[in-house]
Amino acid sequence: MTDVISLSTRIAHLIDEASPDRAFILTDTNVAGIEAPLINALAGHKLVVGRPIIIPAGEENKNLEEVARAVAQLSDAGATRRSMLVCIGGGMVTDLGGFVAAIFKRGIRHINVSTTLLGAVDASVGGKTGVDFEGLKNEIGAFHMPLEVLADTLSFRSLPPIEILSGFGEVVKTAFIASEEMTLRVLGMSPAEADDDALAEICRFCRDEKLRVVEADPMEKGLRKVLNLGHTTGHALESLMLERDTPVPHGCAIAHGLLVSLILSNMMSELTQQWVSRYAAWLRANYKPLPFSCSNYERLWQIAIHDKKNSGEADSLNFVLLNAPGHPQIDRPVTRPRLEAALDIYQELQGR
């Protein structure tokens, strides 16, 4: 209970510092139950108005319909441009809630409180907000920096193992971007066995690394693109699985997409085969294979071509590649034959 009080006190202090005319809580159906003590504690704050805005849980609900419903509830409750939104939940909640904050009255302030490892290490940090549209990840969105990002690390204990794995997908991506030392540390970990101290350290490292990059390039004109390592194929795989009604958590798709990026880095850049093999072994040991084959390459290509990170050219995709851990390269064009060759190698390394 002390930890709930401590976190709610910190959030209340941030609300008081910002001096909104009123504050609103946005969460989802899963988090509303798990975080009931925190939400109830905040409900007593003098500026928190009405009942929480609760959206249905699940990536399939990260859409414009739920945005419209949340905006309507804010409007009906008398929210103004001086109001504030407190988003409590995982990456889906902070993506959608941040987008609501970005567009309501042309922008209101918001705070993100992450309740998942994925949210704490990536989704809630950096100001990217958005929703999915017609099967494409985050096709509609805006840059809108939160006033503050907090994490309820104690809530990680209630997460199913798959959610810890999802978080680690972004953790290992960040490690490869940052340094050889951190990459080796993460590849020496078993996500299922990471304790509270290890997860807290990981959260701090990933948050600080991402903020370092974002502060240098807030609108993703150059350096910030390194954070997309593994995401070109990862997002395509995530969208494909969603289309087939076999959804996988975002970070798990990124973990698989990262292997494709490392294979391409070995093919097109200076990354050694040893790094590809080391990561492939770690991926096999911790993640289930994704159910796709060469018959899906055409659809994966079409999904990736429409990804917002791509240049729009029909004959190549923009990838982030690595010369070595800690040495990423942005805007490397990858042709379809080269991507399909990398996917073939991916299938072999995963024992398919």
RAHU-V205229 format. One record per residue. N is the residue number from 1. RES is the residue in one letter. SS is DSSP state (h for helix, s for strand, l for the rest). PSI is psi as a letter, one per 40 degrees, with the letter a starting at -180 (NA if undefined). BURIAL is + if it has 9 or more other ideal C-beta (glycine too) atoms within 8 Angstrom, else -. Layout:
n=N res=RES ss=SS psi=PSI burial=BURIAL
n=N res=RES ss=SS psi=PSI burial=BURIAL
This chain:
n=1 res=M ss=l psi=d burial=-
n=2 res=T ss=h psi=d burial=-
n=3 res=D ss=h psi=d burial=-
n=4 res=V ss=h psi=d burial=+
n=5 res=I ss=h psi=d burial=+
n=6 res=S ss=h psi=d burial=-
n=7 res=L ss=h psi=d burial=+
n=8 res=S ss=h psi=d burial=+
n=9 res=T ss=h psi=d burial=-
n=10 res=R ss=h psi=d burial=+
n=11 res=I ss=h psi=d burial=+
n=12 res=A ss=h psi=d burial=+
n=13 res=H ss=h psi=d burial=-
n=14 res=L ss=h psi=d burial=+
n=15 res=I ss=h psi=d burial=+
n=16 res=D ss=h psi=d burial=-
n=17 res=E ss=h psi=d burial=-
n=18 res=A ss=h psi=d burial=+
n=19 res=S ss=l psi=f burial=-
n=20 res=P ss=l psi=i burial=+
n=21 res=D ss=l psi=d burial=-
n=22 res=R ss=l psi=i burial=+
n=23 res=A ss=s psi=i burial=+
n=24 res=F ss=s psi=i burial=+
n=25 res=I ss=s psi=h burial=+
n=26 res=L ss=s psi=h burial=+
n=27 res=T ss=s psi=a burial=+
n=28 res=D ss=s psi=i burial=+
n=29 res=T ss=h psi=d burial=+
n=30 res=N ss=h psi=d burial=-
n=31 res=V ss=h psi=d burial=+
n=32 res=A ss=h psi=d burial=+
n=33 res=G ss=h psi=d burial=-
n=34 res=I ss=h psi=d burial=+
n=35 res=E ss=l psi=f burial=+
n=36 res=A ss=h psi=d burial=-
n=37 res=P ss=h psi=d burial=-
n=38 res=L ss=h psi=d burial=+
n=39 res=I ss=h psi=d burial=+
n=40 res=N ss=h psi=d burial=-
n=41 res=A ss=h psi=d burial=+
n=42 res=L ss=h psi=d burial=+
n=43 res=A ss=h psi=d burial=+
n=44 res=G ss=l psi=e burial=-
n=45 res=H ss=l psi=i burial=+
n=46 res=K ss=l psi=d burial=-
n=47 res=L ss=l psi=e burial=+
n=48 res=V ss=s psi=h burial=+
n=49 res=V ss=l psi=h burial=+
n=50 res=G ss=l psi=a burial=-
n=51 res=R ss=l psi=i burial=-
n=52 res=P ss=l psi=i burial=+
n=53 res=I ss=s psi=h burial=+
n=54 res=I ss=s psi=h burial=+
n=55 res=I ss=s psi=i burial=+
n=56 res=P ss=l psi=i burial=-
n=57 res=A ss=l psi=i burial=+
n=58 res=G ss=l psi=i burial=-
n=59 res=E ss=h psi=d burial=+
n=60 res=E ss=h psi=e burial=-
n=61 res=N ss=h psi=e burial=+
n=62 res=K ss=l psi=g burial=+
n=63 res=N ss=l psi=i burial=+
n=64 res=L ss=h psi=d burial=-
n=65 res=E ss=h psi=d burial=-
n=66 res=E ss=h psi=d burial=+
n=67 res=V ss=h psi=d burial=+
n=68 res=A ss=h psi=d burial=-
n=69 res=R ss=h psi=d burial=+
n=70 res=A ss=h psi=d burial=+
n=71 res=V ss=h psi=d burial=+
n=72 res=A ss=h psi=d burial=-
n=73 res=Q ss=h psi=d burial=+
n=74 res=L ss=h psi=d burial=+
n=75 res=S ss=h psi=d burial=+
n=76 res=D ss=h psi=d burial=-
n=77 res=A ss=l psi=e burial=+
n=78 res=G ss=l psi=f burial=-
n=79 res=A ss=l psi=i burial=+
n=80 res=T ss=l psi=a burial=-
n=81 res=R ss=l psi=e burial=-
n=82 res=R ss=l psi=e burial=-
n=83 res=S ss=l psi=i burial=+
n=84 res=M ss=s psi=i burial=+
n=85 res=L ss=s psi=h burial=+
n=86 res=V ss=s psi=h burial=+
n=87 res=C ss=s psi=h burial=+
n=88 res=I ss=s psi=h burial=+
n=89 res=G ss=s psi=a burial=+
n=90 res=G ss=l psi=a burial=+
n=91 res=G ss=h psi=d burial=+
n=92 res=M ss=h psi=d burial=+
n=93 res=V ss=h psi=d burial=+
n=94 res=T ss=h psi=d burial=+
n=95 res=D ss=h psi=d burial=+
n=96 res=L ss=h psi=d burial=+
n=97 res=G ss=h psi=d burial=+
n=98 res=G ss=h psi=d burial=+
n=99 res=F ss=h psi=d burial=+
n=100 res=V ss=h psi=d burial=+
n=101 res=A ss=h psi=d burial=+
n=102 res=A ss=h psi=d burial=+
n=103 res=I ss=h psi=d burial=+
n=104 res=F ss=h psi=h burial=+
n=105 res=K ss=h psi=f burial=-
n=106 res=R ss=h psi=f burial=-
n=107 res=G ss=l psi=h burial=+
n=108 res=I ss=l psi=i burial=+
n=109 res=R ss=s psi=i burial=+
n=110 res=H ss=s psi=i burial=+
n=111 res=I ss=s psi=h burial=+
n=112 res=N ss=s psi=h burial=+
n=113 res=V ss=s psi=h burial=+
n=114 res=S ss=s psi=h burial=+
n=115 res=T ss=l psi=e burial=+
n=116 res=T ss=l psi=i burial=+
n=117 res=L ss=h psi=d burial=+
n=118 res=L ss=h psi=d burial=+
n=119 res=G ss=h psi=d burial=+
n=120 res=A ss=h psi=d burial=+
n=121 res=V ss=h psi=e burial=+
n=122 res=D ss=h psi=c burial=+
n=123 res=A ss=h psi=d burial=+
n=124 res=S ss=l psi=e burial=+
n=125 res=V ss=l psi=h burial=+
n=126 res=G ss=l psi=e burial=+
n=127 res=G ss=l psi=e burial=+
n=128 res=K ss=s psi=h burial=+
n=129 res=T ss=s psi=i burial=+
n=130 res=G ss=s psi=i burial=+
n=131 res=V ss=s psi=i burial=+
n=132 res=D ss=s psi=i burial=+
n=133 res=F ss=s psi=h burial=+
n=134 res=E ss=l psi=f burial=-
n=135 res=G ss=l psi=e burial=-
n=136 res=L ss=s psi=h burial=+
n=137 res=K ss=s psi=h burial=-
n=138 res=N ss=s psi=f burial=+
n=139 res=E ss=s psi=d burial=+
n=140 res=I ss=s psi=h burial=-
n=141 res=G ss=s psi=a burial=+
n=142 res=A ss=s psi=i burial=-
n=143 res=F ss=s psi=h burial=+
n=144 res=H ss=l psi=h burial=+
n=145 res=M ss=l psi=h burial=-
n=146 res=P ss=l psi=i burial=+
n=147 res=L ss=l psi=d burial=+
n=148 res=E ss=s psi=i burial=-
n=149 res=V ss=s psi=h burial=+
n=150 res=L ss=s psi=i burial=+
n=151 res=A ss=s psi=h burial=+
n=152 res=D ss=l psi=g burial=+
n=153 res=T ss=h psi=d burial=+
n=154 res=L ss=h psi=d burial=-
n=155 res=S ss=h psi=e burial=+
n=156 res=F ss=h psi=d burial=+
n=157 res=R ss=h psi=d burial=-
n=158 res=S ss=h psi=e burial=-
n=159 res=L ss=l psi=i burial=+
n=160 res=P ss=l psi=i burial=-
n=161 res=P ss=h psi=d burial=-
n=162 res=I ss=h psi=d burial=-
n=163 res=E ss=h psi=d burial=+
n=164 res=I ss=h psi=d burial=+
n=165 res=L ss=h psi=d burial=+
n=166 res=S ss=h psi=d burial=+
n=167 res=G ss=h psi=d burial=+
n=168 res=F ss=h psi=d burial=+
n=169 res=G ss=h psi=d burial=+
n=170 res=E ss=h psi=d burial=+
n=171 res=V ss=h psi=d burial=+
n=172 res=V ss=h psi=d burial=+
n=173 res=K ss=h psi=d burial=+
n=174 res=T ss=h psi=d burial=+
n=175 res=A ss=h psi=d burial=+
n=176 res=F ss=h psi=d burial=+
n=177 res=I ss=h psi=d burial=+
n=178 res=A ss=h psi=d burial=+
n=179 res=S ss=l psi=i burial=-
n=180 res=E ss=h psi=d burial=-
n=181 res=E ss=h psi=d burial=-
n=182 res=M ss=h psi=d burial=+
n=183 res=T ss=h psi=d burial=+
n=184 res=L ss=h psi=d burial=-
n=185 res=R ss=h psi=d burial=+
n=186 res=V ss=h psi=d burial=+
n=187 res=L ss=h psi=e burial=+
n=188 res=G ss=l psi=e burial=-
n=189 res=M ss=l psi=i burial=+
n=190 res=S ss=l psi=h burial=-
n=191 res=P ss=h psi=d burial=+
n=192 res=A ss=h psi=d burial=-
n=193 res=E ss=h psi=e burial=-
n=194 res=A ss=l psi=h burial=+
n=195 res=D ss=l psi=i burial=-
n=196 res=D ss=h psi=d burial=+
n=197 res=D ss=h psi=d burial=-
n=198 res=A ss=h psi=d burial=+
n=199 res=L ss=h psi=d burial=+
n=200 res=A ss=h psi=d burial=+
n=201 res=E ss=h psi=d burial=-
n=202 res=I ss=h psi=d burial=+
n=203 res=C ss=h psi=d burial=+
n=204 res=R ss=h psi=d burial=-
n=205 res=F ss=h psi=d burial=+
n=206 res=C ss=h psi=d burial=+
n=207 res=R ss=h psi=d burial=+
n=208 res=D ss=h psi=d burial=-
n=209 res=E ss=h psi=d burial=+
n=210 res=K ss=h psi=d burial=+
n=211 res=L ss=h psi=d burial=+
n=212 res=R ss=h psi=d burial=-
n=213 res=V ss=h psi=d burial=+
n=214 res=V ss=h psi=d burial=+
n=215 res=E ss=h psi=d burial=-
n=216 res=A ss=h psi=d burial=-
n=217 res=D ss=l psi=g burial=+
n=218 res=P ss=l psi=d burial=+
n=219 res=M ss=l psi=e burial=-
n=220 res=E ss=l psi=f burial=-
n=221 res=K ss=l psi=d burial=-
n=222 res=G ss=l psi=c burial=-
n=223 res=L ss=h psi=d burial=-
n=224 res=R ss=h psi=d burial=+
n=225 res=K ss=h psi=d burial=+
n=226 res=V ss=h psi=d burial=+
n=227 res=L ss=h psi=e burial=+
n=228 res=N ss=h psi=e burial=+
n=229 res=L ss=l psi=h burial=+
n=230 res=G ss=l psi=e burial=+
n=231 res=H ss=h psi=d burial=+
n=232 res=T ss=h psi=d burial=+
n=233 res=T ss=h psi=d burial=+
n=234 res=G ss=h psi=d burial=+
n=235 res=H ss=h psi=d burial=+
n=236 res=A ss=h psi=d burial=+
n=237 res=L ss=h psi=d burial=+
n=238 res=E ss=h psi=d burial=+
n=239 res=S ss=h psi=d burial=+
n=240 res=L ss=h psi=d burial=+
n=241 res=M ss=h psi=d burial=+
n=242 res=L ss=h psi=d burial=+
n=243 res=E ss=h psi=d burial=-
n=244 res=R ss=l psi=e burial=-
n=245 res=D ss=l psi=f burial=-
n=246 res=T ss=l psi=f burial=-
n=247 res=P ss=l psi=i burial=+
n=248 res=V ss=l psi=i burial=+
n=249 res=P ss=l psi=i burial=+
n=250 res=H ss=h psi=d burial=+
n=251 res=G ss=h psi=d burial=+
n=252 res=C ss=h psi=d burial=+
n=253 res=A ss=h psi=d burial=+
n=254 res=I ss=h psi=d burial=+
n=255 res=A ss=h psi=d burial=+
n=256 res=H ss=h psi=d burial=+
n=257 res=G ss=h psi=d burial=+
n=258 res=L ss=h psi=d burial=+
n=259 res=L ss=h psi=d burial=+
n=260 res=V ss=h psi=d burial=+
n=261 res=S ss=h psi=d burial=+
n=262 res=L ss=h psi=d burial=+
n=263 res=I ss=h psi=d burial=+
n=264 res=L ss=h psi=d burial=+
n=265 res=S ss=h psi=d burial=+
n=266 res=N ss=h psi=d burial=+
n=267 res=M ss=h psi=d burial=+
n=268 res=M ss=h psi=e burial=+
n=269 res=S ss=l psi=a burial=+
n=270 res=E ss=l psi=e burial=-
n=271 res=L ss=l psi=h burial=+
n=272 res=T ss=l psi=i burial=-
n=273 res=Q ss=h psi=d burial=-
n=274 res=Q ss=h psi=d burial=-
n=275 res=W ss=h psi=d burial=+
n=276 res=V ss=h psi=d burial=+
n=277 res=S ss=h psi=d burial=+
n=278 res=R ss=h psi=d burial=+
n=279 res=Y ss=h psi=d burial=+
n=280 res=A ss=h psi=d burial=+
n=281 res=A ss=h psi=d burial=-
n=282 res=W ss=h psi=d burial=+
n=283 res=L ss=h psi=d burial=+
n=284 res=R ss=h psi=d burial=+
n=285 res=A ss=h psi=d burial=-
n=286 res=N ss=h psi=d burial=+
n=287 res=Y ss=l psi=i burial=+
n=288 res=K ss=l psi=i burial=-
n=289 res=P ss=l psi=i burial=-
n=290 res=L ss=l psi=h burial=+
n=291 res=P ss=l psi=g burial=-
n=292 res=F ss=l psi=i burial=-
n=293 res=S ss=l psi=a burial=-
n=294 res=C ss=h psi=d burial=-
n=295 res=S ss=h psi=e burial=-
n=296 res=N ss=h psi=e burial=+
n=297 res=Y ss=h psi=d burial=+
n=298 res=E ss=h psi=d burial=-
n=299 res=R ss=h psi=d burial=+
n=300 res=L ss=h psi=d burial=+
n=301 res=W ss=h psi=d burial=+
n=302 res=Q ss=h psi=d burial=-
n=303 res=I ss=h psi=d burial=+
n=304 res=A ss=h psi=d burial=+
n=305 res=I ss=h psi=d burial=+
n=306 res=H ss=l psi=e burial=-
n=307 res=D ss=l psi=h burial=+
n=308 res=K ss=l psi=d burial=-
n=309 res=K ss=l psi=e burial=-
n=310 res=N ss=l psi=i burial=+
n=311 res=S ss=l psi=e burial=-
n=312 res=G ss=l psi=e burial=-
n=313 res=E ss=l psi=h burial=-
n=314 res=A ss=l psi=e burial=-
n=315 res=D ss=l psi=e burial=-
n=316 res=S ss=s psi=i burial=+
n=317 res=L ss=s psi=i burial=+
n=318 res=N ss=s psi=h burial=+
n=319 res=F ss=s psi=i burial=+
n=320 res=V ss=s psi=h burial=+
n=321 res=L ss=s psi=i burial=+
n=322 res=L ss=s psi=h burial=+
n=323 res=N ss=s psi=d burial=+
n=324 res=A ss=s psi=i burial=+
n=325 res=P ss=l psi=h burial=+
n=326 res=G ss=l psi=e burial=+
n=327 res=H ss=s psi=g burial=-
n=328 res=P ss=s psi=i burial=+
n=329 res=Q ss=s psi=h burial=+
n=330 res=I ss=s psi=i burial=+
n=331 res=D ss=s psi=f burial=-
n=332 res=R ss=s psi=h burial=+
n=333 res=P ss=s psi=h burial=+
n=334 res=V ss=s psi=h burial=+
n=335 res=T ss=s psi=i burial=-
n=336 res=R ss=h psi=d burial=-
n=337 res=P ss=h psi=d burial=-
n=338 res=R ss=h psi=d burial=+
n=339 res=L ss=h psi=d burial=+
n=340 res=E ss=h psi=d burial=+
n=341 res=A ss=h psi=d burial=+
n=342 res=A ss=h psi=d burial=+
n=343 res=L ss=h psi=d burial=+
n=344 res=D ss=h psi=d burial=+
n=345 res=I ss=h psi=d burial=+
n=346 res=Y ss=h psi=d burial=+
n=347 res=Q ss=h psi=d burial=+
n=348 res=E ss=h psi=d burial=-
n=349 res=L ss=h psi=d burial=+
n=350 res=Q ss=l psi=e burial=+
n=351 res=G ss=l psi=f burial=-
n=352 res=R ss=l psi=NA burial=-
